[in-house]
Amino acid sequence: MVVKTDTPKMKAFVMLGIGGTGFMEKPIPTLGPNDAIIKTTAALVCTSDCHLVAGTIGERTNLTLGHEAVGIVHKVGLAVTTVKKGQRVAVNAITPCYRCHACQSGHTSQCNGLLGGWKMSHTKDGVFAEYFHVNNADPNLAPIPDSVSDEAACYITDMMSTGFKGIEEARIPMGGTVAIFAQGPVGLMATAAARLLGAATIIAVDKRPNRLELSKHYGADIILNFTEVDPDEEILDITGGVGVDASLEAIGSQMALDSCVRVTRPGGTIVNLGIHSDGPTIDILNTPRGIEMKALTVRSVLCPGGKERMQRLLRLIDMKRVDPTKLTTHRFKFHELENAFEMMRTKDDDIIKPLIVF
Ligand code: ZN
């Protein structure tokens, strides 16, 4: 009888518990018939990784962090038919089962219940490891065209998918107007999407000059620094007192959401993209220009996943409609992930996105 003594091990960057992170050794994940194991080649740190460690979804022990990554297929389960070992693939932050009631009803991000499509670094180990596991590999792995870099492909896994969804849900008419509150990576991708979908007046609001500058590159027509001007007054002024067709909250701030309510025209749409981690409630403004009887539509969005969506986003990069790599302000090796994480938490050195190379 052969006794197997050593399971192959890998390095992983984990949430040790609320407030704590570090590296540890873990076994390389094993797979079921529908799954795949990916050898990580590049990843991005997300502000929501920092929220997670701060305790927004409760205690986790030794959970591998990260949900934005690309890699090379290392192993596939017996039932997987559309990807092969050695292929470069992107994996969305959201990996739905495509079988449950929520998935069948078209709400794949809410697979099997509240936030259930978000599995990696939420209900199972994430991507900040030398290898990671993907459930339901066929509908969740998107092969990356040779002409698209690992770095660019990483952005489709959350930043582009989320920011673009914000604009898709805003349903701005061709030639319409939009205000996007905060130009972090998601807000900047929403700005790019607003331009692609035909908005004619795109107003970007932030306080950091480097982000406002980049928003012009991605298609903002007007930039407003809210530390210098009152953005609400400016936006109403720009739209002749009417307000914008749609507004996006892309940071998770009550102040920004209040602004969205004030500056959106009657009958317009507000889309919430930010994570409001300040308390158990979100207030809806009801003073003059508030929400009461203004016929507003308010939508909230969680990053959509799936191969078909990712292939469309990859096509936009491939056809040079958008270059998300302008968001990369810093680069780190995997073993330097702790530094990247800390910078993302403090937003030091005007960081927008740190790329992690494995
Ligand atoms: Zn993310």
Boltz pocket constraint, residues with backbone or C-beta under 6 A from the ligand:
constraints:
  - pocket:
      binder: B
      contacts: [[A, 46], [A, 47], [A, 48], [A, 67], [A, 68], [A, 93], [A, 158], [A, 159]]
      max_distance: 6.0
